[in-house]
Amino acid sequence: MQSVVWALVLSTTGLGMGHGLSPLLAFLLALAAWGLCLPLAMALRARDMRGPAEALLQRLTVGRGSATGRVGATPVGA
């Protein structure tokens, strides 16, 4: 998730803030991105659910898996 945020903020096709970014501002942006991702990660963990990247990776490698997307669920056909 943080990689997507950084790509959108820093790339020239996104917000284009990568050119001339000071180390302090880069640190503050990293801290803000982490701070925005933390509540999402905590909510997913509280519900025992996979994150978006993990769910996508499982779908691409194992198959559809469980309908709930819960951690520890047995994939279809296992």
C-alpha positions as a Markdown table, in Angstrom:
| # | Residue | x | y | z |
|---|---|---|---|---|
| 1 | Met | 0.0 | 0.0 | 0.0 |
| 2 | Gln | 2.8 | 2.4 | 0.9 |
| 3 | Ser | 4.5 | 1.7 | -2.5 |
| 4 | Val | 1.3 | 2.8 | -4.3 |
| 5 | Val | 1.1 | 6.0 | -2.2 |
| 6 | Trp | 4.8 | 6.8 | -2.9 |
| 7 | Ala | 4.4 | 6.1 | -6.6 |
| 8 | Leu | 1.4 | 8.5 | -6.8 |
| 9 | Val | 3.1 | 11.2 | -4.8 |
| 10 | Leu | 6.6 | 11.1 | -6.2 |
| 11 | Ser | 6.2 | 10.1 | -9.9 |
| 12 | Thr | 6.0 | 12.7 | -12.6 |
| 13 | Thr | 2.7 | 11.2 | -13.8 |
| 14 | Gly | 1.3 | 11.5 | -10.3 |
| 15 | Leu | 1.7 | 14.6 | -8.2 |
| 16 | Gly | 5.4 | 15.0 | -9.3 |
| 17 | Met | 6.7 | 15.8 | -5.9 |
| 18 | Gly | 9.8 | 13.7 | -6.3 |
| 19 | His | 11.9 | 16.4 | -7.9 |
| 20 | Gly | 13.8 | 18.4 | -5.3 |
| 21 | Leu | 12.2 | 16.7 | -2.3 |
| 22 | Ser | 14.2 | 17.5 | 0.9 |
| 23 | Pro | 15.1 | 14.7 | 3.2 |
| 24 | Leu | 13.0 | 16.2 | 6.0 |
| 25 | Leu | 9.9 | 16.3 | 3.7 |
| 26 | Ala | 10.6 | 12.8 | 2.5 |
| 27 | Phe | 10.7 | 11.6 | 6.1 |
| 28 | Leu | 7.4 | 13.4 | 6.9 |
| 29 | Leu | 5.7 | 12.0 | 3.9 |
| 30 | Ala | 6.9 | 8.5 | 4.8 |
| 31 | Leu | 5.6 | 9.0 | 8.4 |
| 32 | Ala | 2.2 | 10.2 | 7.0 |
| 33 | Ala | 2.0 | 7.2 | 4.6 |
| 34 | Trp | 2.7 | 4.9 | 7.5 |
| 35 | Gly | 0.2 | 6.7 | 9.7 |
| 36 | Leu | -2.5 | 6.3 | 7.1 |
| 37 | Cys | -1.8 | 2.6 | 6.5 |
| 38 | Leu | -1.6 | 1.7 | 10.2 |
| 39 | Pro | -5.4 | 2.0 | 11.0 |
| 40 | Leu | -6.2 | -0.1 | 7.9 |
| 41 | Ala | -3.8 | -2.8 | 8.9 |
| 42 | Met | -5.1 | -2.8 | 12.5 |
| 43 | Ala | -8.7 | -3.1 | 11.3 |
| 44 | Leu | -7.8 | -6.0 | 9.0 |
| 45 | Arg | -6.0 | -7.8 | 11.8 |
| 46 | Ala | -8.8 | -7.3 | 14.2 |
| 47 | Arg | -11.1 | -9.0 | 11.7 |
| 48 | Asp | -8.6 | -11.7 | 11.0 |
| 49 | Met | -8.5 | -10.7 | 7.3 |
| 50 | Arg | -5.8 | -10.6 | 4.7 |
| 51 | Gly | -4.5 | -7.4 | 3.3 |
| 52 | Pro | -5.1 | -6.4 | -0.3 |
| 53 | Ala | -1.7 | -7.5 | -1.6 |
| 54 | Glu | -1.8 | -10.8 | 0.3 |
| 55 | Ala | -5.3 | -11.6 | -1.0 |
| 56 | Leu | -4.2 | -10.7 | -4.6 |
| 57 | Leu | -1.1 | -12.9 | -4.4 |
| 58 | Gln | -3.1 | -15.8 | -3.0 |
| 59 | Arg | -5.7 | -15.4 | -5.7 |
| 60 | Leu | -3.0 | -15.4 | -8.4 |
| 61 | Thr | -1.0 | -18.4 | -7.1 |
| 62 | Val | -3.5 | -20.6 | -5.2 |
| 63 | Gly | -6.8 | -19.7 | -6.7 |
| 64 | Arg | -9.9 | -18.1 | -5.4 |
| 65 | Gly | -9.4 | -19.5 | -1.8 |
| 66 | Ser | -12.1 | -18.9 | 0.8 |
| 67 | Ala | -15.0 | -16.6 | 0.2 |
| 68 | Thr | -14.4 | -14.7 | 3.4 |
| 69 | Gly | -10.7 | -13.9 | 2.8 |
| 70 | Arg | -9.9 | -14.9 | 6.4 |
| 71 | Val | -6.4 | -15.9 | 7.5 |
| 72 | Gly | -6.1 | -19.6 | 8.0 |
| 73 | Ala | -9.1 | -20.5 | 5.8 |
| 74 | Thr | -8.7 | -23.6 | 3.7 |
| 75 | Pro | -8.5 | -22.8 | -0.1 |
| 76 | Val | -11.0 | -24.5 | -2.4 |
| 77 | Gly | -9.8 | -27.9 | -3.6 |
| 78 | Ala | -7.4 | -28.4 | -0.6 |
